[in-house]
Every structure is written in structure tokens, then in C-alpha cells.
Amino acid sequence: MAGGKVMTRDLALATCINAFMSLNYYSLLIIIVQYSSEFGASSAESGIAAGLYVIGGIASKLLFGKYIELFGRKRMLVTAVAAGTCVSLLYLFAVSMPVLYAVRLIHGLSYGIIGVCTSDIAAKLVPKENKGEGLGYYYLSSTVSTALGPFIGLTLGSSGMYDLVFLTGTSFYIASLALALLIRVPEEALTEEQVKEAKCRGLRSAIYSPAIPLGLTSMVFYLSYSGVLSFISPYSMEIGVSDAAAFFYLAISAGTLLSRLTSGRRYDRHGANRVMIPGFVAFMAGMAVFSQTSSPAVFLLTGFFIGYGSSIVYAICLTIVLSRSPEHKYGVTMSTFSILSDTGTGVGPSVMGAVVSLVGYRDMYAFSILVCMASLMLYMSSHGLREARRHGASGT
């Protein structure tokens, strides 16, 4: 199916909502460590402030993910975006680290369910035979945000204009609310048994177990990647390339754009291994050079390879998981996968902040390569080896 047929009006609206939410996330993430220093926070405490947003998202997915189909995708989306709009204004009243911690956690609660809703809607709108291509287009929204969000945060935050960053983030929420009201969402007609299952209490009803292995793969990978996101500003100052830092995410975005435009179709035609393994190799090679360079040009070039690799892992792992999931379980499948993936992003800044305090930035980034290798081994054991044997048996 051609790309034009895959990208429908409503998928475009869902993509735009995801773009605005990602812009908010990245513009805040890039300045939150620096902003925390205004309250005298240490590196580890600043890492907690960065990670609590994601921890809140994990909690909301665990608590509410299974209710998306029951409550209604659009109703859940509109409610979560409206709540997030209100909470985003609370940053203006964060006058201490405990207050900032609370705002980050509550803000993350709304962000988490918005992410599940928009991804659920996108997965529902894309035909099964074009899952890789269609979701690749959807995640292009994150590509744009990966570049523009940090640029907004660094540009405004470097001048100490934190309130303007927070107000800009609120405007992203207002735009998302308008789009959420316009979107037409296919709702699931649940059977009585499925309704009963959704209403069940307990962890089992909130978790889709087939999503766990690849969710763990993504979790370990984003534990590695989180150091790039959270500590790029102080690292760039330490190695003398701070002028290039604002453009680093443009380089990441260029690599991400290339992978988004090519990896989905390649996955649909040739399988996951032909996409995932080159993605892991590109990321590790980029990180190896990133951890040692002091050249602005090389610094930016590594961003391209890091972006190319990092954009593949989440999107392809999620696509594999969704291809195995019944449609009425898309909500809980998304929640299970993203809970695990976001755990890596959420605890990563704290873990990597502790590593930085022990060994410094360069060795922390070198350590991240070993963490990425562990993610690759998880992928191969949970999916890659089985796919390789299947393709070998079929002679393809």
C-alpha cells in the first residue's frame, strides 16, 4: 500500500498530537537538570526530577491502560490532555525540589495515558499488512520533536527563561486538546467476556505477558540512551563543544528521519532482523565515538548514528508486539510494552547520574555501550534467533 493511503486524516491528527506531546517532553527534559540546580540540587537529585515524569507515565499506564477500550479511546484521550494542560501550568509555582518532584510526577501521569491512547489509535488506524510503514510515519512526529524540543529548551533555558519554556509547553497541550476533539476514533465493540476481563482487578489483567520480552529489550536499551538525553548539556560544556549542543538533536533527528522513512517498509518486506541489528550496531558505534570525541563536527556526526539506531528499537519492537496482539487488547499491549520501555528512560537518568559521579561523563557513555549490548542479546533471545531460524528454513 502506498504511503499516501496509509496516512489518513485521523492518523495525521494522532501524529500531530504525539508531536506536540513529544515537544513538551523534550523541551522540559533538556532543561530540567539545569533548572533543578536553581534549587541547589545534586546530579543525582536532578536525575530524579528528570525521571519522575516518566515514572508517573509508567504508573498511569499500569493503572489505566486496560480501561482505554472500555472507557473509549477518544474520551480517555481528551480527558488526559485536558488534565495535562492544567498540570503543565503548575511548573510556574514550583518553588522547591519537593514541589518540582510532585509536579513532574503528576504531569507524567497524564503524559503516560496520552501516549498510550495516541499509539493505540494509530495502531488501530493502520492496516495490519502495513504496520511497520504506518507506525513509522506516526513516529516521525517524535523525530521532529527530538530536534525542535531540545532546541526550544536549550535556547530559552540558556537565558534562564524557564517560565517561557513552561508556558510554551502549555501551548502544546492546548493545541493537542483542540486536535483531540477533532479526531475520529474507531472504538472497539467489546463482548461481555472482554468487558468483564477489563474490569478485573489485579496485575494480570493490566499486563499482556507476550509483550514482556521485547518490552525488556526496549527498557534496557533506553537505560543506555537516557544518558544522552539527560546529560548532553553539562557533557558538552565539559568537552568544550557547548556551542554545538543545540544542534546535536538536529543531527539525532536527521538519523531518526532516515530510519523512520526506510525501516518500516524494510521490516514489512524483510523482517525485523534486517532492521534491528543494523540499528543496534549504528547506535553502539555512535556512542563509542561520542564518548571520546572533543571535535564539534564529530560530536554532531555521532548524533546522526545515535539517532538512526535509537529510533529503530522502540518502533520495531512495538510493531512486532502489536502484530501478535488481538485488536481489543491493543491498549493493555501498549501499556505493558511502554511501561517496561519507559522504566529504562525513567530510572536511567538517576542510574547514569550515579555513574557520572563515580567515573565521569566519558566513562559513563562508554558504560552505556555495554548496556546496549545487553539489550541486543535480549532481542536476539526473545525474537531475533527465532526469526533467523525461520528465514533459514524457508531459504529467504
C-alpha positions, 0 to 999 in steps of 0.5 A: 500500500502506498504511503499516501493511503496509509496516512489518513486524516485521523492518523495525521491528527494522532501524529500531530498530537504525539508531536506536540506531546513529544515537544513538551517532553523534550523541551522540559527534559533538556532543561530540567537538570539545569533548572533543578540546580536553581534549587541547589540540587545534586546530579543525582537529585536532578536525575530524579526530577528528570525521571519522575515524569516518566515514572508517573507515565509508567504508573498511569499506564499500569493503572489505566491502560486496560480501561482505554477500550472500555472507557473509549479511546477518544474520551480517555484521550481528551480527558488526559490532555485536558488534565495535562494542560492544567498540570503543565501550568503548575511548573510556574509555582514550583518553588522547591525540589519537593514541589518540582518532584510532585509536579513532574510526577503528576504531569507524567501521569497524564503524559503516560495515558496520552501516549498510550491512547495516541499509539493505540489509535494509530495502531488501530488506524493502520492496516495490519499488512502495513504496520511497520510503514504506518507506525513509522510515519506516526513516529516521525512526529517524535523525530521532529520533536527530538530536534525542535524540543531540545532546541526550544529548551536549550535556547530559552533555558540558556537565558534562564527563561524557564517560565517561557519554556513552561508556558510554551509547553502549555501551548502544546497541550492546548493545541493537542486538546483542540486536535483531540476533539477533532479526531475520529476514533474507531472504538472497539465493540467489546463482548461481555467476556472482554468487558468483564476481563477489563474490569478485573482487578489485579496485575494480570489483567493490566499486563499482556505477558507476550509483550514482556520480552521485547518490552525488556529489550526496549527498557534496557536499551533506553537505560543506555540512551537516557544518558544522552538525553539527560546529560548532553548539556553539562557533557558538552560544556565539559568537552568544550563543544557547548556551542554545538549542543543545540544542534546535536538533536538536529543531527539525532533527528536527521538519523531518526528521519532516515530510519523512520522513512526506510525501516518500516517498509524494510521490516514489512518486506524483510523482517525485523532482523534486517532492521534491528541489528543494523540499528543496534550496531549504528547506535553502539558505534555512535556512542563509542565515538561520542564518548571520546570525541572533543571535535564539534563536527564529530560530536554532531556526526555521532548524533546522526548514528545515535539517532538512526539506531535509537529510533529503530528499537522502540518502533520495531519492537512495538510493531512486532508486539502489536502484530501478535496482539488481538485488536481489543487488547491493543491498549493493555499491549501498549501499556505493558510494552511502554511501561517496561520501555519507559522504566529504562528512560525513567530510572536511567537518568538517576542510574547514569547520574550515579555513574557520572559521579563515580567515573565521569561523563566519558566513562559513563557513555562508554558504560552505556555501550555495554548496556546496549549490548545487553539489550541486543542479546535480549532481542536476539533471545526473545525474537531475533534467533527465532526469526533467523531460524525461520528465514533459514528454513524457508531459504529467504 
